[in-house]
Amino acid sequence: MTFFFAPVARSFAIASLTGAALLAGSLAPASAQTPAEPKSPAAAAATSNKPETVEQRIVTLKTALKVTADQEPKWTAVAQAMRDSSVQMEKLVATKRAIPPEKTTAVDDLKTYQEFTEMRLDGLKKVNSAFKSLYDSMPAAQQKNADAVFEKYGPSKPGTQG
């Protein structure tokens, strides 16, 4: 069962970085972008193999989204939702890691996967709600930028996977 935690932690890190708005598709292959293409700070962080804290992800996303001083209160709600989601996920990971692998069954593994998925969905709903408020307050040009930031590491478009 311990093999399960690294992919979940990485998936969650990517989802938090993107505001969790694209959680299900955040595992698109990083190799789809050629080395010659410049990456935005948010995309670089999303495809990085090194660990990143939720605070680093929040700073990176805020910069990429070009959050203004007027938008700060709405951004604070997004950041707090990301922090809360991260804390909840860390608690679940700690709980599951405390169970010795030899004491788990295939049914336990599936239940664990379900619990992580439910927690990720709950976090996604909260971040999405907070982000929608921020997004709705953005002028059209900033919304277009936000769309581009999130598109960089969203799911592949239908028919584009090789």
Buried (B, 14 or more C-beta within 10 A) or exposed (E): BEEBBEEBBBBBBBBBBBBBBBBBBBBBEBEEBEEEEEBBEBBBBBBBEEEBEBEBBBBBBBEBBEBEEEBEEBBBBBBBBBBBBBEBBEEBBEEBEEEEEEEBEEEBBEEBEEEBEEBBEEBBEBBBEBBEBBBEBBEEEBBEBBEEBBEBBBBEEEEEEE
